[in-house]
């Protein structure tokens, strides 16, 4: 399914400018519209909020199967010799509807009825299911004349019925896809590293197909590259990209340096591999065609992924269903406990019940994580610049109890239900968290790999003893190593195992400072 979108959630204005002190290329045009380029809209969505075109196409196809098969079964039961009972119909009376349904579903696939291309008008799209329905009705009618002439009129009626329901279904689907495009939920966003001829080819192809949004270009040759290529702005050097605020909105980083410049390519891959975003190498080879995704077809050349997590739609879908089902049940069970904790916190010192903290989520997105407040109001530490230690006088009386049992984490069930977090995953750390007075993220090169998956309420690290504060470089490295191991091994059954053993492990680690 080829889809593209106009994005829709605001990136802060500073996301379009490199950090202070970083060497940059000539400044792009002052006009904000020009600075955004031909793809970049005024608003963007983080990657977790976007939809997958291939999954949507499969969903629309399933709806068509149900509509076509259901209508065929209903009409066959009513127009056969044994009216009202499908099981008692002779085979000859059922075959016309069976072959008609097969013809309809096959025709929809051949007619590319699930393409929903960006520029296709609604009437042109609806012509596909209408034409397919006419052909399917003719097939059913011809088959009825050969096997059971008494159901020929039923075959014609079925053709009218299936044509009507398919037209309505595809009109809705077309409108839904168009709405999702406007909401910015369908087109992958990429940034390019290397203001090269290959970058020009890729951008030209993207402008023509609208299969992807090329948001920006980064290149280390400051002063030797143009401020923009085909309108896509050059925002700075590769170093500027590493901490750029645009990264949570980027699905893929594409290196467009020619493959013959092996040393430069190797250096870029090594530099970018620590990011959670997928990093892809533009392969300037002829005669190859990778149809795995719309992005792979850009520039009529294949793209080879060199780092980042390989997307698995089925695994992600299963994980999300698991989150929704178990989190909903967990909320029902824990609801009374959460009410009691809230009352105790309020009675303890009269302060707010909840503590909200900005943390890193999937793909470095900034999310607001909810907890029960366990520290004194005046001692709130939003950036975790000083991690909690044993006997910490900042912790309230109620806070000591709920932290020991990790009950302060229960409100994060709401983060799971909204899709910002998962039940199982790397624990989200506060933005700017310090370890021994230094940014924790600077202690481990692979720290950002933790953000290649949604953060979790519990995780592989927690059930393996890495709980509580990470106040030494060694503890940070161990936490990151366990998180990366989980990301590489993640599965539905591993998540279920972690959920089941979390409470027993927490009880066995009750002396850990949290």
NORDA-V104370 format. One record per helix or strand of 3 or more residues. SS is the DSSP state (hx for helix, st for strand). FROM is the first residue (numbers start at 1). LEN is the number of residues. Records with the same first field share a line. If there is no record, write none. Layout:
# NORDA-V104370
SS = FROM-LEN / FROM-LEN
This chain:
# NORDA-V104370
hx = 13-4 / 32-5 / 47-3 / 53-27 / 91-20 / 122-26 / 149-34 / 197-13 / 238-5 / 247-3 / 262-11 / 295-6 / 313-37 / 362-3 / 377-3 / 397-8 / 407-3 / 412-6 / 440-3 / 447-6 / 460-4 / 473-17 / 492-17
st = 188-6 / 212-7 / 232-5 / 252-4 / 278-5 / 303-5 / 354-7 / 366-7 / 422-3 / 456-3
